[in-house]
Amino acid sequence: MVNRERMMSPRRMETLDLDYSTLSSALETIQCLIDKYGPDAMICEYDADYSDNKYLAVSVKVPETDQEMAKRIREEERWEADMTARDRVEFERLKAKFGDK
């Protein structure tokens, strides 16, 4: 079923480097991030572009843009149509095998 409601999607706001930080300085950094982005902001791990490395970033959930929403709906409609077509092929195969039993 295609969801036509606007959804929330994560947005990377800034990278976060806590490597070799003391717990005290990490706490300070995180408190500054809470003050800046709010207590619902998340720390997420992302893949670095063109590399096998990963990095941490602060993300916040925001409503998807009109373009993102339109793209997601098109993809969901295509997936639903593909699933319906596969189901139809499977139904016809089983109907041929077992008849109207």
PEBELRA-V779501 format. One record per helix or strand of 3 or more residues. SS is the DSSP state (H for helix, E for strand). FROM is the first residue (numbers start at 1). TO is the last residue. Records with the same first field share a line. If there is no record, write none. Layout:
SS->FROM-TO / FROM-TO
//
This chain:
E->8-16 / 42-47 / 54-63
H->23-37 / 66-98
//
